[in-house]
């Protein structure tokens, strides 16, 4: 769907929704360039579409380069049961298994869901994926007596695969973020202090790739001076229409004046649309990246990590401090 197409705009005016029509006009005043970008990329997909393909290509390239490096460093002997051409064929046949395991690890979905996801967040999953795949291929090769790769070759392949996949993912993200399809049109439900706080952070951090269109709130608070360019799009009853008309991909639900049941109805309506929903939690000042979500009889709880260290954690910390500081002191001490 095109961003605010002519036919859709006419339909808005015909319904007599003057408030939404005025908001659309106000939005057009400072979003014309983005409108043209969104219309060009409408047939090529959104952030999730481009990121999944970029990351799959990066993973396949990294694993292939690791295989090439290990093959050059430790070429197949003439006495081996499998020749180099057969080894290449087996690698090509097993490559989909690597990508499938990466998919199961969630390595292709997080960029669309999380605004601040980076390659560093992928390292543990990439490490696990490569280790498991190398182990499976080695076990199957030895049990089937198809090949007996050397330990040195496996270690070189394992290490280069982890490094090259991570490097490739970093490069893929850098290139994808330059594409107009990466930008997500975003609205914030709630124009109070919290909503405007999040709006300010999104405006001054364009690297998140979120184009903030405006606020949705029936009783908005007066906007800060640095947010006056953002449109007031109306109340929450108009939100589904706003999502369709403005090609919104992300909705941030901050604190609004709507009741609990009205907010639940709003979220249920949004579930029918292709939109990412982010909910600002209560007491968000205490909710950091280390929290865990668990349930008690179906009721979700956000678990805050304790501020104290356990006895074992204190022992590990103390041992690490001594292991690093004592050699440093000995090395830096005057003779």
Buried (B, 14 or more C-beta within 10 A) or exposed (E): EBBBBEEBBEEBEEEEBEBBBBBBEBBBEEBEEBBEBBBEBBEEEBBBEBBBBBBBEBBBBBBBBBBBBBBEEBEBEEEBEBEEEBBBEBBEEBBEEBBEBBBEBEBBBBBBEEBEBEBEBBBEBBBEBBEBBBEBBBEEBEEEEEBEBEEEBBEBBBBBBBBBBBBBBBBBBEEBBEBBBBBBBBBBBBBBEBBBBBBBEBBEEEEBBBBBBBBBBBEBBEBEEEBEBBBBBBBBBBBBBBBBBBBBBBBBBBBBBBEEEBBEBBEEBBEEBEBBBBEBEEEBEEEEEEEEEEEEEEEEEEEEEEEEEEEEEEEEEEEEEEEEEEEEEEEEEEE
